[in-house]
Amino acid sequence: MEIIIQKSKNGENTAIADGHFLHSNYAPVKEAQRFVENLTLPFIPKIIILLEPALSYAADFLRSRFPNIKLGVIRYQKDFEEYNSKFDFVFNYFESTNFEARLERRLNEEQLLSTLFFSWPASSQIFKDTENQVWKDIKAALERSKTLLITRQYFEKKWLLNSFNFIANIKHTVNLQNKINKDLLIIASGPSLKPFINYIQENQNKFFIICLSSAISVCFNYNIKPDLYMTTDGGFWAGEHLKKLYKTNIPVAMPAEAFCSKNLLCKLRVLPLIYDDGISRELTEVSGVTYQNAVRNGTVSGTALLFAIEHSQKNIYMCGLDMANQKGFQHTQPNELETNSAISDCRIKTKETRLARSELTTGSLDIYKNWFISNQYNLNQRKVLRLIENDDRKNSLGWIQDINLKEFKQLSQNLSDTKDNIFTDTSYTFDSVKIKDFITQNSNNQNWKHQLFPLDYVSLSHNNENLEMQNKIETEWKNLLKKISGIVNENI
């Protein structure tokens, strides 16, 4: 589209796109002033984003009317880039596809739900097709942000209780002091694991093996002994996968937020992980536990990959990482959750019907898959390789190279099959007095409340006089404090 910038009747610059004025041809600055004065805001936002404001006259008036609000812009045309300095951040819609994902990477859920978007009136007519698609992307991002905040608000409370349960009940901790100097194999539980099981079982000493929680039953069944188990899921049902660990002395890496029953925590050798944010980090640090840094991720396989990149020196193989729904079982068998579900199978509610439902995608796998594709890391000559047979290679993870069983055998045939113990046992004693003081000091911590009730706080930002919401938050917070105190007092 041809853009022409010329003088308006009063001498100010105006812009024309394919013969249509993007600003007034008489008084473009005055037009922008009226536009901002006439804006009706349903709430006071933290961010205002303008959709292609062309010469950006409106930005100055927005700064004047809302001095404490950040300004962003979505550009449809490259021709107006020289006017971007008026904004705090810029989205160039014309640069590439998947604008929705770029929007979500730049602004988190709370920021998006605290943002108001406004179209420059002339642009919404002149760039009609682009405008419609942009609004569709914005709507989709806002809907997903609300869903994520609902999920977070539900799990944040569970993570908080899990964290105090973790600190109060772990007895045996270990530390990883040196880099892992072996090829590293991460075992997930997708169906693509099955063709590799026998070779892994026969050659397991060639690798440092991290077994993810859903694959624990598979490793036990096939006599594969990992060097480390890893779990990160905070939900109760994730704990079903861990039951077999009563029979092992192999360390288990987990953050405080992960669910694990107190009886099992007392028996496990735990490698505590700590994320770079959240209440669990503060609690883990103040408790005196020796920990390893980890990165929060929507899936344990993502956290495991980043852990492997940080702590190993050689190639990293990932097995059972399908990232796509399959026909039939969604996990290599045996699987603890499948075993539990099968108990309820009967003539009316058949296994076939249950498995058919599990084949339907929910979209979460696409999110995880896009994370693996988008997050490429510099490994300094090392490689990340996914073990997957030829028929499934169409489900590519981009920079992560797919190899089949034959190629895996060739790459691993000369690896050393000696195992070294690289874990050091560390001492930890639960100090209930210190933790009680920590709770008391934070009994009215607004940052904690904000983290635990993110959706409610977004609602409050839209209406800070909502007394019903304020009372709801305070009631739920007091109930949480009682539960936390109960966990601590139980372990004195």
C-alpha positions in Angstrom: 0.0 0.0 0.0 1.4 3.4 -1.0 1.8 5.9 1.9 2.1 9.6 1.2 2.9 12.2 3.9 2.0 15.7 2.9 1.0 19.1 4.5 -2.6 19.6 5.6 -4.5 22.8 5.2 -3.1 24.2 8.5 0.5 23.2 7.7 0.7 20.1 9.9 1.7 16.8 8.4 -1.0 14.4 7.4 -0.9 10.9 5.8 -2.6 9.3 2.9 -2.9 5.6 2.2 -3.8 4.7 -1.4 -5.7 8.0 -1.7 -7.5 7.8 1.6 -6.6 10.2 4.5 -5.4 8.6 7.7 -5.6 12.0 9.4 -7.6 15.1 8.9 -6.6 17.2 5.9 -7.5 20.3 7.9 -6.3 19.9 11.5 -4.8 16.5 12.2 -3.5 17.4 15.7 -6.8 18.8 16.8 -8.5 15.6 15.5 -6.2 13.5 17.6 -6.9 15.6 20.7 -10.7 15.1 20.2 -10.2 11.4 19.7 -8.4 11.1 23.1 -10.8 13.4 24.9 -13.8 11.3 23.7 -12.3 8.0 24.8 -14.5 6.2 27.3 -12.5 3.8 29.6 -14.4 1.0 31.3 -11.6 0.9 33.9 -8.2 2.6 34.5 -5.8 0.3 32.6 -2.1 -0.3 33.1 -1.5 -0.2 29.4 -3.2 1.4 26.4 -2.3 0.0 22.9 -3.2 1.9 19.8 -3.9 0.0 16.5 -2.0 1.8 13.7 -2.2 5.4 14.7 -0.2 6.4 11.6 1.7 9.7 12.5 0.9 9.0 16.2 -0.5 12.4 17.2 -2.8 10.7 19.6 0.1 9.5 21.7 1.0 12.9 23.1 -2.6 13.5 24.3 -2.7 10.0 25.8 0.5 10.8 27.7 -1.0 14.0 29.0 -4.4 12.5 30.0 -2.9 9.2 31.5 0.7 10.0 32.6 1.1 6.8 34.6 -0.1 4.4 31.9 2.3 2.7 29.5 1.6 3.2 25.8 2.0 0.6 23.1 1.3 0.5 19.3 0.5 -2.1 16.7 1.9 -1.1 13.4 0.3 -2.3 10.1 2.7 -0.4 7.9 6.5 0.0 8.0 6.2 3.6 6.7 5.4 4.9 10.2 8.3 3.4 12.2 10.0 6.8 12.7 7.1 7.7 15.0 7.6 4.8 17.3 9.6 6.7 19.8 6.4 8.1 21.3 5.5 4.6 22.6 6.9 2.4 25.3 6.8 -0.7 23.1 5.9 -1.6 19.5 4.4 -4.6 17.7 5.0 -4.7 14.0 2.2 -6.8 12.6 3.7 -6.8 9.2 6.9 -8.5 10.3 5.8 -12.1 10.6 2.9 -14.5 11.3 1.5 -15.6 14.6 0.9 -12.2 16.0 -1.2 -13.7 18.8 1.9 -15.6 20.1 4.1 -12.5 19.9 1.5 -10.5 21.9 1.4 -13.2 24.6 5.2 -13.3 24.8 5.5 -9.6 25.3 2.7 -9.2 27.8 1.8 -11.7 30.5 -1.8 -12.7 31.4 -2.3 -10.0 34.0 -0.9 -7.3 31.8 -3.1 -8.3 28.9 -6.2 -8.3 31.0 -5.2 -4.9 32.3 -4.8 -3.5 28.8 -7.2 -1.5 26.7 -6.9 -1.5 22.9 -8.1 1.3 20.7 -8.2 1.5 16.9 -7.3 4.7 15.1 -10.7 5.3 13.3 -9.3 5.9 9.8 -7.0 2.9 10.0 -9.9 0.6 10.9 -11.5 1.5 7.6 -8.5 1.7 5.3 -6.8 -1.5 6.7 -10.1 -3.4 7.2 -8.9 -6.9 6.6 -5.7 -6.5 8.7 -7.7 -4.8 11.5 -10.2 -7.7 11.6 -7.5 -10.3 12.0 -5.7 -8.2 14.6 -8.8 -8.0 16.7 -9.3 -11.8 16.3 -5.8 -12.3 17.6 -6.3 -9.9 20.5 -9.6 -11.6 21.5 -8.0 -15.0 21.4 -5.0 -13.8 23.5 -7.4 -12.3 26.1 -9.5 -15.4 26.3 -6.5 -17.6 26.8 -5.1 -15.2 29.4 -8.3 -15.4 31.4 -8.2 -19.2 31.2 -4.6 -19.2 32.4 -5.3 -16.9 35.3 -8.2 -19.1 36.4 -5.9 -22.1 36.3 -3.2 -20.3 38.1 -5.5 -19.1 40.8 -6.6 -22.7 41.3 -3.1 -24.1 41.4 -1.3 -21.3 43.2 -3.1 -22.3 46.4 -2.2 -26.0 45.9 1.4 -25.0 45.2 1.5 -23.0 48.4 0.3 -25.9 50.5 2.5 -28.3 48.7 5.5 -26.1 49.4 5.0 -26.1 53.1 4.3 -29.8 53.1 7.6 -30.3 51.2 9.7 -28.2 53.6 8.1 -29.8 56.7 8.4 -33.4 55.6 11.6 -34.0 53.6 14.3 -35.8 55.6 17.0 -36.9 53.1 18.4 -34.3 50.6 21.1 -34.6 48.0 23.1 -32.1 45.9 24.5 -32.2 42.4 27.9 -30.6 42.7 29.5 -31.4 39.3 28.5 -31.4 35.7 27.1 -34.6 34.3 29.9 -36.0 32.0 27.8 -38.6 30.1 25.3 -38.5 27.3 22.0 -37.7 29.0 18.7 -39.5 28.3 15.3 -38.1 29.3 12.5 -40.7 29.4 9.0 -39.4 29.0 6.0 -41.7 28.6 4.6 -41.0 25.2 3.8 -44.1 22.9 7.0 -43.4 20.9 9.0 -44.7 23.8 8.0 -48.3 23.2 10.3 -49.2 20.3 13.3 -48.0 22.3 12.6 -49.7 25.6 14.6 -52.9 25.0 17.7 -51.1 23.7 17.6 -48.6 26.6 17.3 -51.5 29.1 20.3 -53.3 27.6 22.4 -50.1 27.4 21.2 -48.1 30.3 24.7 -47.7 31.8 25.8 -45.7 28.8 23.6 -42.8 29.8 22.7 -40.6 32.7 19.0 -41.2 32.7 16.3 -38.8 34.0 13.0 -40.6 34.2 10.0 -38.2 34.3 7.1 -39.0 36.7 4.7 -40.5 34.2 7.3 -43.0 32.9 8.2 -44.4 36.4 6.0 -47.5 36.0 7.6 -48.2 32.6 11.1 -48.1 34.0 10.1 -50.3 36.9 8.4 -52.8 34.6 11.4 -53.1 32.3 14.1 -53.0 35.0 15.5 -49.6 33.8 17.2 -47.9 36.7 17.4 -44.1 36.2 20.0 -42.0 37.8 17.4 -39.4 38.7 13.6 -39.2 38.7 11.9 -35.9 38.2 8.4 -34.6 39.0 7.0 -31.1 38.9 3.2 -31.5 38.8 1.4 -29.9 41.7 -1.9 -31.9 41.2 -3.0 -34.7 43.5 -3.2 -37.3 40.7 0.4 -36.7 39.7 1.2 -38.3 43.0 -0.1 -41.6 41.7 2.9 -42.0 39.5 5.2 -41.7 42.5 3.9 -44.6 44.6 6.5 -47.0 43.2 9.3 -44.8 44.6 8.7 -46.3 48.1 10.9 -49.1 46.7 13.9 -47.1 45.5 16.8 -45.1 46.8 17.4 -43.3 43.6 17.1 -39.4 44.1 14.0 -37.6 43.0 14.3 -34.0 41.7 11.3 -31.9 42.5 10.4 -28.3 43.4 8.6 -27.6 46.6 5.4 -26.9 44.6 5.2 -30.5 43.3 2.6 -32.8 44.9 4.1 -35.7 47.0 2.5 -37.3 50.0 4.2 -36.6 53.3 4.7 -40.3 54.0 6.7 -40.6 50.8 8.6 -37.4 51.2 9.9 -38.7 54.5 11.5 -41.7 52.7 12.8 -40.2 49.5 16.2 -38.9 48.7 15.2 -35.5 47.3 17.1 -33.2 45.0 15.2 -29.9 45.8 14.6 -27.7 42.8 13.9 -24.0 43.0 12.2 -21.7 40.5 13.3 -18.1 40.1 9.9 -16.7 41.2 7.1 -17.2 43.6 6.4 -17.9 47.3 8.0 -21.4 47.1 11.4 -19.8 46.3 11.2 -17.5 49.4 10.2 -20.5 51.5 12.9 -22.8 50.1 15.6 -20.2 50.7 14.6 -19.4 54.2 14.3 -23.1 55.2 18.0 -23.7 54.6 17.5 -26.5 52.1 20.3 -27.0 49.6 18.8 -26.7 46.2 19.4 -26.6 42.4 18.0 -23.9 40.2 15.3 -24.9 37.7 13.0 -23.2 35.2 9.3 -23.3 35.5 7.6 -24.8 32.5 4.1 -26.0 31.6 5.4 -29.6 31.2 7.9 -31.5 33.2 9.7 -32.5 30.0 10.5 -28.8 29.4 11.9 -28.3 32.9 13.9 -31.5 32.5 15.4 -30.4 29.2 16.5 -27.0 30.7 17.9 -28.9 33.7 19.9 -31.2 31.4 21.2 -28.2 29.3 22.4 -26.5 32.5 23.9 -29.5 34.3 25.3 -31.8 31.5 28.2 -31.5 29.1 27.3 -33.9 26.3 24.4 -34.8 23.9 20.9 -34.9 25.3 18.4 -37.5 24.0 14.6 -37.2 24.7 12.4 -40.3 24.4 8.6 -40.6 24.6 8.3 -36.9 23.7 5.4 -37.3 21.2 3.8 -33.8 21.6 0.7 -35.1 19.7 -2.4 -37.2 20.5 -2.2 -40.8 19.4 -4.7 -43.6 18.6 -5.4 -45.7 21.7 -3.2 -45.3 24.8 -1.7 -41.8 25.2 1.2 -43.3 27.3 3.5 -46.3 27.0 2.1 -49.0 29.3 2.2 -49.7 32.2 1.0 -46.3 33.4 -0.3 -45.7 36.9 -3.2 -43.5 35.9 -4.3 -45.9 33.2 -4.2 -48.7 35.8 -6.4 -46.7 38.1 -8.8 -45.8 35.3 -9.1 -49.3 34.1 -10.7 -50.4 37.4 -13.9 -48.6 36.4 -14.1 -50.1 32.9 -17.3 -52.1 32.3 -19.7 -53.2 29.6 -21.5 -49.8 29.7 -18.4 -47.7 30.2 -15.9 -49.5 28.0 -12.2 -49.1 27.8 -12.6 -48.3 24.0 -14.9 -45.4 24.7 -12.5 -44.0 27.4 -9.5 -44.3 25.1 -11.4 -42.7 22.2 -12.1 -39.6 24.4 -8.4 -39.4 25.3 -7.5 -39.1 21.6 -9.2 -35.8 21.3 -6.8 -32.9 21.5 -7.3 -30.1 24.1 -4.8 -27.7 22.6 -2.3 -28.0 25.5 0.0 -30.3 23.5 0.2 -27.7 20.8 1.2 -25.1 23.4 4.0 -27.4 24.7 5.1 -28.3 21.2 5.4 -24.6 20.2 7.5 -24.0 23.3 10.0 -26.7 22.3 10.1 -25.3 18.7 10.4 -21.6 19.8 13.1 -22.0 22.5 16.3 -22.8 20.8 19.5 -22.9 22.9 23.2 -22.6 22.1 24.7 -25.9 23.2 28.3 -25.4 22.1 28.6 -28.4 19.8 26.2 -30.5 21.9 22.9 -31.7 20.3 19.4 -32.3 21.6 17.9 -35.3 19.8 14.5 -36.8 20.0 14.1 -40.6 19.6 11.2 -41.3 17.4 10.5 -43.7 14.6 10.1 -42.6 10.9 6.3 -42.6 10.8 6.1 -39.9 13.5 8.8 -37.6 12.1 6.2 -35.4 10.6 5.5 -34.1 14.1 8.8 -32.1 14.1 10.1 -30.1 17.0 12.2 -27.8 14.8 15.7 -27.4 16.0 15.5 -30.7 18.0 16.8 -33.4 15.7 14.7 -36.5 15.2 16.5 -39.9 15.1 15.2 -43.4 14.8 16.4 -46.6 16.7 19.0 -47.5 14.1 20.6 -44.0 14.3 20.4 -44.0 18.1 22.3 -47.3 18.2 25.0 -45.9 15.9 25.4 -42.7 18.0 25.6 -44.6 21.3 27.6 -47.7 20.3 31.0 -46.4 21.5 29.8 -44.7 24.7 31.3 -45.8 28.0 29.1 -48.0 30.1 30.4 -47.1 33.5 28.3 -45.4 36.1 29.4 -42.8 38.6 27.6 -41.5 41.6 27.6 -37.8 41.3 25.2 -37.0 44.1 26.3 -35.8 47.5 24.0 -36.4 50.5 23.3 -33.1 52.4 21.9 -32.5 55.8 18.5 -30.8 56.4 16.5 -30.4 59.6 13.1 -28.8 59.6 13.1 -25.7 61.8 9.5 -25.0 62.8 10.3 -21.9 64.7 12.0 -20.3 61.7 9.1 -21.2 59.5 6.5 -19.9 61.9 8.4 -16.6 62.1 8.4 -16.5 58.3 4.7 -17.0 58.2 4.1 -14.3 60.8 6.3 -11.8 58.9 4.3 -12.4 55.7 0.8 -12.7 57.2 -0.3 -9.6 55.4 2.1 -9.8 52.4 0.3 -8.1 49.5 2.6 -9.6 47.0 1.8 -13.1 48.2 -1.9 -12.3 48.0 -1.5 -11.0 44.5 0.3 -14.2 43.5 -2.3 -16.4 45.0 -5.4 -14.6 43.7 -4.2 -13.2 40.3 -7.6 -13.2 38.6 -9.3 -11.5 41.6 -6.6 -8.8 41.7 -7.2 -8.1 38.0 -10.9 -7.7 38.8 -10.0 -5.4 41.6 -7.8 -3.3 39.2 -11.0 -2.8 37.1 -13.0 -1.8 40.2 -11.0 -1.1 43.3 -14.2 -0.4 45.3 -15.4 -4.0 44.9 -15.8 -4.7 48.6 -17.2 -8.2 47.9 -14.0 -9.2 46.1 -11.8 -7.7 48.8 -13.7 -9.7 51.5 -13.4 -12.9 49.4 -9.7 -12.5 49.1 -9.2 -11.9 52.8 -11.5 -14.8 53.8 -9.6 -17.3 51.5 -6.3 -15.9 52.7 -7.1 -16.5 56.3 -8.2 -20.1 55.5 -4.9 -20.7 53.8 -3.0 -19.4 56.7 -4.8 -21.8 59.0 -4.0 -24.8 56.7 -0.3 -23.7 56.6 -0.1 -23.4 60.3 -1.7 -26.9 60.6 1.1 -28.4 58.4 3.8 -26.7 60.4 2.4 -27.6 63.8 1.9 -31.2 62.7 5.7 -31.5 62.2 6.9 -29.9 65.4 
